[in-house]
């Protein structure tokens, strides 16, 4: 079997390329992707040269260049693109809410962006049903709300 692998080194590089790409899908830190590109370069080198040394050299040089030059730039772009975006619960903070029933410091129900949430007030006050509120924070499955600042361009109407 070893003799067959020596005669067909492209299979080794193909398996390495696919294996490293698969590991990258689990880690998502771009390191294994860069190594995978190096294995792809070695795979291409098998069709150009029969020298395993040159294939290994292609792998090392391309992988090193990818790690040193491409990965830092790619990580910087990824972090910059997601830095200002809020997701999941964070996006609800500051959103308008409508009290569906009286909201107290221990219970209540509000509508936030079309979804119904259990709620309580931030500073222990009682807010009647129909009042406009703002989400101060989320604690588990409960929205902690406070009275909304009234403004003429309030987007609470789309609740």
Secondary structure, 3 states (H helix, E strand, C coil): CHHHHHHCHHHHHHHHHHHHHHHHHHHCCCHHHHHHHHHHHHHHHHHHCCCHHHHHHHHHHHHHHHHHHHHHHHHHHHHHHHHCCCCHHHHHCCCEEEECCCECCCCCEEEECCEEEEEEECCCCCECCCCEEEEEEEECCEEEEEECCCCCCCCHHHC
